[in-house]
């Protein structure tokens, strides 16, 4: 055997070995919002979804994570038909477990709330339950006969609120046909062109900050509705997907209940539900 060739082969194998070890498997992490995609890349605060996910993904070291913009409807297809797709802030359901591997819960999100200006609407005690939640949208509209509900045409606010909206007469609804929904309804509310609206609290608070955070802008949860939902990471139901979820869980265990993780939620929670949020957060994630 030619000793020089053996030495060359050995050297080559040694040189290539780190490449094989460091060749992280590629994961496509799907996002449905262009601004969220940008903030996930630079780590700047944007929402509970972005801020908590960044805490996790910035600590994942075993994978080559490629952030990718796509539609919500496309996410399901990618999870079902690829081996290396992940999506964050998914609500865990039996149907989704058929094609996804879910992480432990990593975030706690407020559900859509009813917003109004307190100097323009009457909110009597008879409209609220013992926990301070609005009994129904119809109760609020009946107590304020000239008021209308301003919502986006064909938008969904979750099954519970959607079912309540179906009971409201058309003449009591003002529809918006806009692309920039989150910017429009808070502005109309502040300027007096809308009486009542339903929005995601995080989006609403961000837009209110651009309008000077008026103190008379108030939000209410609906009685009987789920006030907070847990967000998970969901990955393709594959060997690689399971590996990603396992590392997500491992990473999350180091930050769950920490001040950093808790604080990532706070800018997007209404003051009126901060006590309820903190109680539910500590019950789920503990504190460190």
C-alpha positions in Angstrom: 0.0 0.0 0.0 1.2 3.5 -0.8 1.8 5.1 2.6 1.7 8.6 1.1 -1.8 8.0 -0.3 -3.0 6.6 3.1 -1.7 9.7 4.8 -3.4 12.0 2.3 -6.7 10.1 2.7 -6.5 10.3 6.5 -5.8 14.0 6.4 -8.7 14.6 4.0 -11.1 12.6 6.3 -10.0 14.7 9.3 -10.5 17.9 7.3 -14.0 16.9 6.2 -15.2 15.6 9.5 -16.0 19.0 11.0 -18.1 19.8 7.9 -20.2 16.7 8.4 -20.6 17.4 12.1 -21.5 21.1 11.6 -23.8 20.6 8.6 -27.0 21.5 10.5 -30.3 20.2 9.1 -32.4 22.9 7.4 -35.7 23.8 8.8 -38.2 26.2 7.2 -39.9 28.3 9.8 -43.1 29.7 8.4 -44.5 33.2 9.2 -47.6 34.8 7.7 -46.8 38.4 8.3 -44.0 40.3 6.6 -43.3 42.6 9.6 -43.2 39.7 12.0 -40.7 38.0 9.6 -38.5 41.1 9.8 -38.7 41.3 13.6 -38.0 37.6 14.0 -34.8 38.1 12.1 -33.6 41.2 13.9 -35.0 40.4 17.4 -36.8 43.7 17.8 -40.1 43.6 19.8 -43.3 43.2 17.8 -45.8 41.0 19.6 -46.1 38.1 22.0 -45.8 35.8 19.0 -42.5 37.3 17.7 -40.9 38.2 21.1 -41.3 34.7 22.7 -40.5 32.8 19.5 -37.3 34.8 19.1 -36.3 33.9 22.7 -36.6 30.2 21.6 -35.2 30.3 18.0 -32.2 32.4 19.0 -31.2 29.5 21.3 -31.7 26.7 18.9 -28.2 25.7 17.7 -28.6 22.3 16.0 -30.6 23.4 13.0 -30.2 25.8 10.0 -33.5 27.8 10.5 -34.7 29.6 7.4 -37.6 32.0 8.1 -40.1 32.0 5.3 -43.1 34.1 4.5 -46.3 32.2 3.5 -50.0 32.4 3.8 -52.0 30.8 6.7 -53.7 28.4 4.4 -50.4 27.3 2.9 -49.0 26.5 6.4 -51.2 23.4 6.7 -50.2 22.1 3.3 -46.5 22.5 4.1 -46.8 20.8 7.5 -48.7 17.9 5.9 -46.4 17.5 2.9 -42.9 18.3 4.0 -40.4 16.8 6.5 -38.8 20.0 7.6 -41.4 22.7 8.3 -42.2 24.4 11.6 -44.8 27.0 12.6 -45.0 28.9 15.9 -48.0 30.0 18.0 -50.2 27.2 16.9 -53.2 26.2 19.0 -53.0 22.5 19.7 -56.0 20.5 18.4 -56.7 16.8 17.8 -57.0 17.5 14.1 -53.7 19.3 13.8 -52.0 16.5 15.8 -52.7 14.2 12.8 -50.0 16.0 10.7 -47.9 17.9 13.3 -45.7 17.3 16.3 -46.3 19.9 19.0 -44.0 21.4 21.5 -44.9 22.2 25.1 -46.8 25.5 25.4 -44.3 28.4 25.0 -46.6 31.4 25.2 -49.9 32.7 26.6 -52.0 34.9 24.3 -55.0 37.1 25.1 -58.0 36.4 22.8 -59.8 39.2 20.9 -61.5 41.8 23.1 -64.2 44.4 22.8 -62.8 48.0 22.7 -64.6 51.3 23.2 -64.0 54.8 24.5 -65.2 55.1 28.1 -66.4 58.7 27.7 -68.7 57.8 24.8 -70.4 54.6 26.0 -72.4 53.6 29.0 -71.1 50.4 30.7 -73.5 49.8 33.6 -73.0 47.1 36.2 -75.8 45.0 34.6 -73.7 44.6 31.5 -70.8 42.7 33.3 -70.5 39.4 35.0 -68.8 38.9 38.4 -65.4 38.8 36.7 -65.9 42.1 34.9 -66.5 40.5 31.5 -69.1 41.8 29.1 -72.2 39.6 29.2 -72.7 39.9 25.4 -72.2 42.3 22.5 -76.0 42.6 22.2 -76.3 43.7 25.8 -73.8 46.5 25.1 -75.5 47.7 22.0 -78.9 47.6 23.6 -77.6 49.8 26.4 -76.2 52.2 23.9 -78.9 52.5 21.2 -77.0 54.8 18.9 -73.8 52.8 18.9 -72.7 50.5 16.2 -70.1 47.6 16.1 -67.3 48.3 13.7 -65.7 45.1 12.3 -63.9 44.0 9.2 -66.1 42.4 6.5 -65.7 38.6 6.4 -63.0 38.6 9.2 -63.1 35.9 11.9 -62.7 36.8 15.6 -62.9 33.3 16.8 -66.0 31.0 17.0 -67.4 32.5 20.2 -67.3 36.1 19.1 -68.3 35.2 15.5 -71.5 33.5 16.9 -72.4 36.6 18.9 -71.9 38.9 15.9 -74.3 36.7 13.9 -77.1 37.7 16.4 -76.6 41.5 15.8 -78.9 43.2 13.3 -77.1 44.4 10.2 -78.1 48.0 10.9 -76.1 47.9 14.1 -72.9 46.9 12.3 -70.5 49.1 10.4 -68.2 47.1 8.1 -64.7 48.0 7.2 -63.3 46.9 3.8 -59.6 47.6 4.4 -56.2 45.8 4.2 -54.7 47.7 7.2 -57.4 46.5 9.7 -55.2 46.9 12.8 -54.3 50.5 11.9 -57.8 51.5 10.9 -60.2 50.5 13.6 -58.2 52.0 16.6 -57.9 55.3 14.7 -61.6 55.4 13.9 -62.4 54.7 17.6 -60.2 57.5 18.8 -61.5 60.0 16.2 -65.1 59.2 17.0 -66.0 57.5 13.8 -66.4 54.1 15.5 -68.2 53.2 18.8 -67.3 49.6 19.5 -64.7 47.3 17.8 -63.2 43.9 18.4 -59.5 43.5 18.1 -56.5 41.4 19.1 -55.1 43.2 22.2 -51.5 43.2 21.2 -52.3 44.8 17.8 -54.7 47.2 19.4 -52.2 48.4 22.0 -49.4 48.8 19.4 -51.7 51.1 17.3 -52.9 53.0 20.4 -49.3 53.8 21.2 -49.0 55.6 17.9 -52.1 57.6 18.8 -50.8 58.8 22.2 -52.3 56.0 24.3 -55.6 57.7 25.2 -56.6 56.8 28.7 -60.3 56.5 27.8 -59.7 53.6 25.4 -60.9 50.5 27.3 -61.2 46.8 26.6 -63.5 44.1 27.8 -63.4 40.3 27.5 -66.6 38.5 26.7 -68.3 36.4 29.4 -68.1 32.7 28.7 -65.2 33.2 26.2 -61.7 31.8 26.6 -59.7 34.8 27.7 -56.2 33.4 27.0 -54.9 30.6 24.8 -51.6 28.7 24.8 -49.2 28.9 21.8 -47.1 26.0 20.7 -44.5 25.3 18.1 -45.8 22.8 15.6 -43.4 20.9 13.2 -43.8 18.3 10.4 -44.8 14.9 11.7 -41.4 13.4 10.9 -38.2 12.3 12.5 -36.7 15.7 11.9 -39.8 17.5 13.1 -39.7 15.5 16.4 -36.0 16.4 16.8 -36.8 20.2 16.5 -39.6 20.0 18.9 -37.4 18.1 21.4 -34.8 20.9 21.3 -37.5 23.5 21.5 -38.8 21.9 24.7 -35.2 21.6 26.1 -34.5 25.3 25.3 -37.9 26.5 26.7 -37.3 24.7 30.0 -34.4 27.1 30.6 -36.6 30.2 30.1 -40.1 29.2 31.2 -41.2 31.3 34.1 -38.2 33.6 33.9 -38.5 37.4 34.1 -37.3 37.6 30.5 -40.1 35.2 29.3 -42.8 36.9 31.4 -41.7 40.4 30.3 -42.0 39.3 26.6 -45.8 39.2 27.1 -46.4 42.3 29.2 -46.4 45.1 26.5 -49.3 43.3 24.7 -51.7 42.8 27.7 -54.4 45.3 28.6 -54.0 46.8 32.0 -57.6 45.6 32.9 -56.6 42.0 32.5 -53.0 42.1 33.8 -53.9 40.5 37.1 -55.8 37.7 35.4 -52.9 37.2 33.0 -50.3 37.1 35.7 -52.3 34.5 37.6 -52.7 32.3 34.6 -49.1 32.7 33.5 -47.7 31.7 36.9 -50.1 28.7 37.1 -48.8 27.5 33.7 -45.1 28.5 33.6 -44.3 29.1 37.3 -41.7 31.7 38.2 -37.9 31.8 38.5 
